[in-house]
């Protein structure tokens, strides 16, 4: 955000800066910002590892959405992102260095097997896609009812509100479930999901490892809402 002479970066995630070019750019630009807020401690640590910038941990602004209070239907919501080795989605080096998947082919196979096993064990599953590719993955690999993807935050949030519990793989699927107060089974396909699970005080599992199918109640949602609002308080203070 650039408001006149003020330069702000608010509520972002910083996954780390692998290349020398990225590290050089970050070290030049970020110390010049008037305010930087990040959504978790991991992001702060990644920034501070490459430059001397003043970073404040807040929370993801998505936490400011409200539960739509839809009537629950006794179902288990399911969200899985597509598998690891989609070419064009991310490089092998990113998968190995950032995500930590050394055996990419093996991770893909185990991920799909885990997704199928989970769907067979849970009660009355329904797949809630957060992107078109989520829906494609579900229809190809999972034999469960699947909603058509809708490009609508409110529609997707309402679908999450309707279920009793949520298998959450995507970052926003976990946040939406937390907003709606649903017990969750977080599948941390990448570190940002792990960070949200930690702040919600629930267990999380790597998608290519053993997963215990056990749903846990979330905690700290109101604290995270307050932290999310802090992004905008900081912005208003800096711009005044």
C-alpha positions as CSV (number, residue, x, y, z in Angstrom):
1,X,0.0,0.0,0.0
2,X,1.3,3.4,-1.0
3,X,-0.6,6.3,0.5
4,X,1.1,9.6,-0.6
5,X,4.5,9.4,1.0
6,X,3.7,6.5,3.3
7,X,4.6,3.0,2.2
8,X,2.9,0.1,4.0
9,X,2.9,-3.7,3.7
10,X,0.1,-5.1,5.7
11,X,-1.0,-8.6,6.8
12,X,1.3,-10.5,4.4
13,X,3.0,-13.9,4.5
14,X,6.7,-14.2,3.7
15,X,7.6,-17.7,2.7
16,X,11.3,-17.1,2.6
17,X,13.7,-15.7,0.0
18,X,15.8,-18.4,-1.7
19,X,17.7,-16.6,-4.4
20,X,20.4,-14.0,-4.0
21,X,18.4,-11.7,-6.2
22,X,15.3,-11.9,-4.0
23,X,17.4,-11.4,-0.9
24,X,19.0,-8.4,-2.4
25,X,15.7,-6.8,-3.4
26,X,14.1,-7.5,0.0
27,X,17.1,-6.0,1.8
28,X,16.9,-2.8,-0.3
29,X,13.1,-2.3,-0.2
30,X,11.7,-3.4,3.1
31,X,13.8,-1.3,5.4
32,X,12.4,1.8,3.6
33,X,8.8,0.8,4.5
34,X,6.9,2.9,7.1
35,X,5.2,-0.2,8.4
36,X,5.3,-3.9,7.8
37,X,2.9,-6.3,9.3
38,X,2.9,-10.1,8.8
39,X,0.4,-12.8,9.5
40,X,2.7,-15.1,11.6
41,X,6.0,-15.3,13.4
42,X,7.4,-17.5,10.7
43,X,7.0,-14.7,8.2
44,X,8.7,-12.3,10.5
45,X,11.6,-14.6,11.0
46,X,12.0,-15.0,7.2
47,X,12.2,-11.3,6.7
48,X,14.5,-10.6,9.5
49,X,16.8,-13.4,8.3
50,X,17.7,-11.3,5.2
51,X,17.3,-7.6,6.3
52,X,17.1,-5.2,9.2
53,X,13.4,-4.2,9.0
54,X,10.8,-3.4,11.7
55,X,8.2,-6.1,11.4
56,X,5.0,-6.5,13.5
57,X,3.2,-9.8,13.8
58,X,-0.6,-9.4,13.4
59,X,-2.9,-11.9,11.8
60,X,-4.4,-12.6,8.4
61,X,-7.1,-10.0,7.5
62,X,-9.4,-12.9,6.4
63,X,-10.1,-13.5,10.1
64,X,-12.3,-10.4,9.9
65,X,-15.0,-12.2,7.9
66,X,-18.1,-13.3,9.8
67,X,-19.7,-16.7,10.0
68,X,-22.8,-16.7,7.8
69,X,-24.7,-18.7,10.4
70,X,-26.0,-21.1,7.8
71,X,-28.1,-24.0,8.9
72,X,-25.9,-27.0,9.6
73,X,-26.6,-30.2,7.7
74,X,-24.7,-32.8,9.6
75,X,-22.0,-33.3,6.9
76,X,-18.2,-33.2,7.0
77,X,-16.6,-30.6,4.8
78,X,-13.5,-31.6,2.9
79,X,-11.0,-29.5,1.1
80,X,-7.8,-30.8,-0.6
81,X,-5.6,-28.8,-2.9
82,X,-4.2,-30.6,-6.0
83,X,-1.3,-32.9,-5.5
84,X,2.4,-31.9,-5.4
85,X,3.9,-32.6,-8.8
86,X,1.7,-30.5,-11.0
87,X,4.1,-29.0,-13.5
88,X,3.6,-25.3,-13.9
89,X,2.2,-25.0,-10.4
90,X,5.6,-25.1,-8.6
91,X,9.1,-26.2,-9.4
92,X,10.7,-29.4,-8.1
93,X,13.3,-27.2,-6.3
94,X,10.6,-25.2,-4.5
95,X,8.9,-28.4,-3.4
96,X,12.2,-29.7,-2.0
97,X,13.6,-26.5,-0.5
98,X,10.5,-24.7,0.7
99,X,7.9,-27.4,1.2
100,X,10.3,-30.1,2.3
101,X,9.1,-32.9,-0.1
102,X,12.3,-34.8,-1.0
103,X,10.5,-37.7,-2.8
104,X,8.1,-35.8,-4.9
105,X,6.6,-38.8,-6.7
106,X,6.2,-40.7,-3.5
107,X,4.7,-37.6,-1.7
108,X,2.1,-37.3,-4.5
109,X,1.0,-41.0,-4.3
110,X,0.8,-40.9,-0.5
111,X,-1.1,-37.6,-0.5
112,X,-3.8,-39.0,-2.8
113,X,-4.0,-42.2,-0.8
114,X,-4.4,-40.3,2.4
115,X,-7.1,-38.1,0.9
116,X,-9.1,-41.2,-0.2
117,X,-8.6,-42.9,3.2
118,X,-9.8,-39.8,5.1
119,X,-12.9,-39.5,2.9
120,X,-13.7,-43.2,3.5
121,X,-13.4,-42.7,7.3
122,X,-15.4,-39.5,7.9
123,X,-19.1,-39.1,8.2
124,X,-21.1,-37.9,5.1
125,X,-18.3,-36.0,3.4
126,X,-18.8,-33.2,0.9
127,X,-16.0,-31.5,-1.0
128,X,-15.8,-27.7,-0.8
129,X,-13.5,-26.3,-3.5
130,X,-11.7,-23.1,-3.0
131,X,-10.3,-23.0,-6.5
132,X,-11.3,-24.6,-9.9
133,X,-8.3,-26.9,-9.6
134,X,-9.6,-28.2,-6.2
135,X,-12.8,-29.3,-7.9
136,X,-10.9,-30.9,-10.7
137,X,-8.8,-32.9,-8.2
138,X,-11.8,-34.0,-6.2
139,X,-13.7,-35.2,-9.3
140,X,-10.7,-37.1,-10.6
141,X,-9.5,-38.7,-7.4
142,X,-12.2,-38.7,-4.7
143,X,-15.5,-40.6,-4.9
144,X,-17.5,-38.2,-2.8
145,X,-20.2,-35.5,-3.5
146,X,-18.4,-32.3,-4.7
147,X,-19.8,-28.8,-5.0
148,X,-19.3,-26.9,-8.2
149,X,-16.7,-24.2,-7.7
150,X,-18.1,-20.8,-7.2
151,X,-16.0,-17.6,-7.4
152,X,-17.5,-16.2,-4.3
153,X,-16.1,-15.7,-0.8
154,X,-19.6,-15.5,0.8
155,X,-20.8,-18.7,-1.0
156,X,-17.7,-20.6,0.0
157,X,-17.9,-19.4,3.6
158,X,-21.6,-20.3,3.7
159,X,-20.8,-23.9,2.5
160,X,-18.2,-24.2,5.3
161,X,-20.8,-22.8,7.8
162,X,-23.2,-25.6,6.8
163,X,-21.0,-28.5,7.8
164,X,-20.4,-29.9,11.2
165,X,-16.6,-30.3,10.9
166,X,-13.9,-29.6,8.3
167,X,-10.9,-31.3,6.8
168,X,-8.9,-28.3,5.9
169,X,-5.9,-28.3,3.5
170,X,-5.9,-24.9,1.9
171,X,-4.9,-22.0,4.1
172,X,-8.2,-20.2,3.7
173,X,-10.2,-23.4,4.3
174,X,-8.7,-23.6,7.8
175,X,-9.4,-19.9,8.5
176,X,-13.0,-20.2,7.2
177,X,-13.6,-23.3,9.4
178,X,-12.1,-21.4,12.4
179,X,-14.4,-18.3,11.7
180,X,-17.4,-20.7,11.7
181,X,-16.3,-22.4,14.9
182,X,-15.9,-25.9,13.2
183,X,-13.8,-28.7,14.6
184,X,-11.0,-29.1,12.2
185,X,-8.5,-31.7,10.8
186,X,-5.7,-29.5,9.4
187,X,-3.5,-30.9,6.6
188,X,-0.5,-28.6,6.5
189,X,0.6,-29.0,2.8
190,X,2.8,-25.9,3.3
191,X,4.2,-23.9,6.3
192,X,1.5,-21.2,6.2
193,X,-1.2,-23.7,7.1
194,X,1.0,-25.1,9.9
195,X,1.3,-21.5,11.3
196,X,-2.4,-21.0,11.4
197,X,-3.0,-24.4,13.0
198,X,-0.4,-23.5,15.7
199,X,-2.2,-20.2,16.4
200,X,-5.5,-22.0,16.6
201,X,-4.0,-24.5,19.0
202,X,-4.9,-27.6,17.0
203,X,-2.9,-30.5,15.8
204,X,-1.8,-30.6,12.1
205,X,-0.5,-33.2,9.8
206,X,1.8,-33.4,6.8
207,X,-0.2,-34.6,3.8
208,X,2.3,-37.2,2.8
209,X,2.8,-38.7,6.3
210,X,0.5,-40.7,8.6
211,X,-2.6,-38.7,9.5
212,X,-4.8,-39.4,12.5
213,X,-8.5,-38.7,11.6
214,X,-9.4,-36.7,14.6
215,X,-11.2,-33.3,14.6
216,X,-10.3,-30.7,17.2
217,X,-12.0,-27.6,18.5
218,X,-10.2,-24.3,17.5
219,X,-9.1,-21.8,20.0
220,X,-8.0,-18.1,20.0
221,X,-10.2,-17.0,17.2
222,X,-11.2,-13.7,18.9
223,X,-7.5,-13.0,19.6
224,X,-6.7,-13.5,16.0
225,X,-9.6,-11.2,15.0
226,X,-8.2,-8.5,17.2
227,X,-4.7,-9.1,15.7
228,X,-6.2,-8.8,12.2
229,X,-7.9,-5.5,13.0
230,X,-4.5,-4.3,14.2
231,X,-3.4,-4.2,10.5
232,X,-5.8,-1.4,9.8
233,X,-5.2,0.4,13.1
234,X,-1.5,0.6,12.2
235,X,-2.3,1.8,8.6
236,X,-4.6,4.6,9.9
237,X,-2.0,5.7,12.4
238,X,0.8,5.8,9.9
239,X,-1.4,7.7,7.3
240,X,-2.7,10.3,9.8
